[in-house]
Amino acid sequence: MAFAIEELAAAFEQKVAVMVMAAVMISGLVSLGIAGDYVYFGMMKRHLAIRDIAILAPVMGVLGGLTGGAFSRALGAMATATNVRWFLSEDIR
């Protein structure tokens, strides 16, 4: 936390940055004082076993990577497409 405050203090608008950081910290402490330490969405009643997590995490990582790669390829194909009339139409400009 001290590192973040130190970096913000070195910025061009150091007074504003320090005041914003102080306001965020004070508001967080005030909300803790008023509402207490509670979980906003409630407590989870179910838990996944470690073996289920060990199986699901890599699968979801690979699926996310494949989806991101497909999205990136689609954007690249759209950027290099020769038929870009829809992009250059007068409606968009």
Secondary structure, 3 states (H helix, E strand, C coil): CHHHHHHHHCCCCHHHHHHHHHHHHHHHHHHHHHHCCCCCCCCCCCCCCHHHHHHHHHHHHHHHHHHHHHHHHHHHHHHCCCCCHHHHCCCCC
